[in-house]
Amino acid sequence: MALKSTIYKIKLNVSDMDRPHYGEYALTVARHPSENDERMMVRVLAFALHASGDLRFGRGLSAEDEADLYENDLTGAIRLWLDVGLPDERLVRKAAGRAEKVVVLSYGRTAAQWWEQSKATLAKLSNLTVYRLSPADSQAMAALAQRGMDIQCIVQEGQIWIGDDGGMVQPVVERVFGED
């Protein structure tokens, strides 16, 4: 019998003074059985940093050729393709051909090594932006994970704070390649 996804209900309040964008989102996030809290919370951070009324979660790890998050325009064309982790460069190139803008939020102990290995190929993509999150920051965010969350994300002058009443994490999202 196959394992089922774990469902997380998240009330996310975003106050992004840099964009400026303010909103409250009721998110239902399915965590795939092979996904850990760290990856799920990085997906939530990616949502918060690109939040809009049209941003949606993809099917996740069960759909390899789909974005972790995406935003379509009114015609159905993909405006934003967002992946977290260390995606295969073939999939990133394919995404760059399908979407107006592609963003990768890399994290983990090998994120720097992944970029160094992929840079020669991916740096040719004009619509790609790559960010990196330190392992300490992604693990601190994983500690926030609960089945029912009420999270605030504040962005001001490039600084990010994300958390709940129990505490805040201040992750540093470093731009490695591309434009904001």
C-alpha positions, 0 to 999 in steps of 0.5 A: 500500500502506497503512503499518502501525503501529509496535509498541512494547513497554513495561514500565511501573512505576507508583508513584503515592503520591498515589492510592495505586496501584502496579503493573507493566504490560506494554504493547503500544502501536501507533503509527499512521503519522501519530502521532509519538513525542511523542503516543505518549509523552503517551499513555503518560504518560496511562496512567501517571497513570490506571493500573489493571488495567482501563485500555485503549488505544483504536484511536488515530488510526484510530478518531476516535470512540474514546477514546485510553484507556478504562476500562469497569466490569463492565457494560461502561459507560465509567467513564473516557474519556481523550483526549490532544491537542486533540480536537474539542469535538463529540467531547468532548461526545459522550464526556461523554454516554457516559462517567462521567468524561472527561479530556483531556490537552492538549499542544503549542504551541496547547494554551492557545489550544485551551482558550480557544476550546473553554472556553465550550462544554466548561466546561458539562460537569460530568464533564470534567477538562482538563490541559495539558502544556507543549511542552517537557515533551512533547518531552522525553518524546518523547526517551525513545521506543524500540521496547522501553522499561522506564519508571518513573513516580513520582507524589508530592505532585503531582510526576511523574517519568517515565523510564528508566535513561538519564534522567528527565523531570519533566513538569508536568501543569497542571489547567486545568478540572474536578476531579481 
